[in-house]
Amino acid sequence: MEFKNFFKTQIVLGFFISVACISLAMGVIGTIFLPDVSLGYGILFSPLIYGLMGAVLQLVNYSKKELTLRQIILRKVLHVLLLEIGITTILYAGKVFTSIEITIALILSVLVIYFAVTLVMWINEKRISETVNDALKELQKNHRE
């Protein structure tokens, strides 16, 4: 895959989907575990920072050549491990892990967000490929006539 296409379809799209999912997760976890805490405007940058981290780490999945299924799975596992390590490190340094419940919720939320982003991107790619295949079928049909 060309890097330009990979950048648009994987990095940029993944960033925006991640930011939406991270914002939702922050709202849910905050409402459940810290309902009385008020936060400043600076917290609004957190989803952007974490989304950017996920987008940059998405470069692990880039390859100019076609990957085998095993290589794809290995890169996806590496990507999610790097995300967990990076985000957990930032949260630990920021002293966000104030209880075991919050720690577990945050670590699990990274996994849930990762799978949600992967699912949304897969659905988008499937829709695009179906559109292209339908157009090719129509072209072949018209060419035969």
C-alpha positions as CSV (number, residue, x, y, z in Angstrom):
1,M,0.0,0.0,0.0
2,E,1.2,3.5,-0.8
3,F,2.1,5.5,2.3
4,K,-0.2,8.4,1.2
5,N,-3.2,6.0,1.1
6,F,-2.1,4.3,4.3
7,F,-1.8,7.8,6.0
8,K,-5.3,8.8,4.9
9,T,-7.1,5.5,5.5
10,Q,-5.3,4.3,8.6
11,I,-3.7,7.1,10.5
12,V,-6.0,10.0,9.9
13,L,-9.3,8.0,10.1
14,G,-7.9,6.0,13.0
15,F,-7.1,9.3,14.8
16,F,-10.6,10.7,14.6
17,I,-12.3,7.4,15.5
18,S,-9.9,7.1,18.5
19,V,-10.5,10.6,19.7
20,A,-14.3,10.0,19.7
21,C,-13.9,6.7,21.5
22,I,-11.4,8.1,24.0
23,S,-13.8,11.0,24.8
24,L,-16.6,8.6,25.4
25,A,-14.5,6.4,27.6
26,M,-13.2,9.3,29.7
27,G,-16.8,10.5,30.2
28,V,-18.0,7.1,31.2
29,I,-15.1,6.2,33.5
30,G,-15.1,9.7,35.1
31,T,-18.9,9.5,35.7
32,I,-18.6,6.1,37.3
33,F,-15.5,6.5,39.4
34,L,-15.1,10.3,40.0
35,P,-18.5,11.9,39.6
36,D,-17.8,14.8,41.9
37,V,-14.5,15.8,40.4
38,S,-14.4,19.0,38.3
39,L,-11.7,19.3,35.7
40,G,-10.2,22.2,33.8
41,Y,-10.2,22.9,30.2
42,G,-6.8,21.2,29.8
43,I,-8.4,17.8,30.1
44,L,-10.0,18.4,26.7
45,F,-6.6,17.9,25.1
46,S,-6.2,14.4,26.6
47,P,-8.2,12.6,23.9
48,L,-6.2,14.4,21.2
49,I,-2.9,13.4,22.8
50,Y,-3.9,9.8,23.2
51,G,-5.4,9.7,19.7
52,L,-2.2,11.1,18.3
53,M,-0.2,8.4,20.1
54,G,-2.4,5.7,18.7
55,A,-2.2,7.2,15.2
56,V,1.6,7.5,15.3
57,L,2.0,3.9,16.7
58,Q,-0.2,2.8,13.7
59,L,2.9,3.1,11.6
60,V,3.9,-0.3,13.0
61,N,1.2,-1.7,10.6
62,Y,2.6,0.0,7.5
63,S,4.2,-2.1,4.8
64,K,4.9,-1.5,1.1
65,K,4.4,-5.2,0.3
66,E,1.5,-7.4,1.0
67,L,1.7,-9.0,4.5
68,T,0.8,-12.5,5.4
69,L,-2.0,-13.1,7.9
70,R,0.6,-14.0,10.5
71,Q,2.5,-10.8,9.9
72,I,-0.7,-8.8,10.2
73,I,-1.7,-10.4,13.4
74,L,1.9,-9.9,14.9
75,R,1.8,-6.2,14.0
76,K,-1.6,-5.7,15.4
77,V,-0.6,-7.4,18.7
78,L,2.6,-5.3,18.8
79,H,0.5,-2.1,18.1
80,V,-1.9,-2.9,21.0
81,L,1.0,-3.7,23.3
82,L,2.7,-0.5,22.5
83,L,-0.5,1.4,23.1
84,E,-1.1,-0.2,26.4
85,I,2.5,0.5,27.5
86,G,2.5,4.1,26.3
87,I,-0.8,5.1,27.7
88,T,-0.3,3.2,31.0
89,T,3.0,4.9,31.4
90,I,1.5,8.4,30.8
91,L,-1.4,7.6,33.2
92,Y,0.9,6.3,35.9
93,A,3.2,9.3,35.6
94,G,0.1,11.6,35.9
95,K,-0.9,9.7,39.1
96,V,-4.2,8.8,37.5
97,F,-4.2,5.3,39.0
98,T,-5.7,6.2,42.3
99,S,-7.4,2.8,42.9
100,I,-7.3,-0.7,41.5
101,E,-10.8,-0.3,40.0
102,I,-9.7,2.8,38.1
103,T,-6.5,1.1,37.0
104,I,-8.4,-1.9,35.6
105,A,-11.1,0.2,34.0
106,L,-8.5,2.4,32.2
107,I,-6.4,-0.6,31.0
108,L,-9.5,-2.4,29.8
109,S,-10.8,0.8,28.1
110,V,-7.6,1.0,26.0
111,L,-8.4,-2.6,24.7
112,V,-12.0,-1.8,24.1
113,I,-11.1,1.4,22.2
114,Y,-8.5,-0.4,20.2
115,F,-11.1,-3.1,19.1
116,A,-13.8,-0.5,18.5
117,V,-11.5,1.5,16.2
118,T,-10.4,-1.7,14.4
119,L,-14.0,-2.7,13.9
120,V,-15.1,0.7,12.6
121,M,-12.1,0.8,10.2
122,W,-12.9,-2.7,9.0
123,I,-16.5,-1.8,8.4
124,N,-15.4,1.2,6.4
125,E,-12.9,-0.8,4.3
126,K,-15.5,-3.5,3.7
127,R,-17.9,-0.8,2.5
128,I,-15.3,0.6,0.1
129,S,-14.3,-2.7,-1.3
130,E,-18.0,-3.7,-1.9
131,T,-18.5,-0.4,-3.7
132,V,-15.4,-1.0,-5.9
133,N,-16.4,-4.6,-6.6
134,D,-19.9,-3.6,-7.5
135,A,-18.5,-1.0,-9.9
136,L,-16.2,-3.6,-11.5
137,K,-19.1,-6.0,-11.9
138,E,-21.2,-3.3,-13.6
139,L,-18.2,-2.4,-15.8
140,Q,-17.8,-6.1,-16.8
141,K,-21.5,-6.4,-17.4
142,N,-21.6,-3.4,-19.7
143,H,-18.4,-4.5,-21.5
144,R,-20.0,-7.8,-22.4
145,E,-23.1,-6.2,-23.9
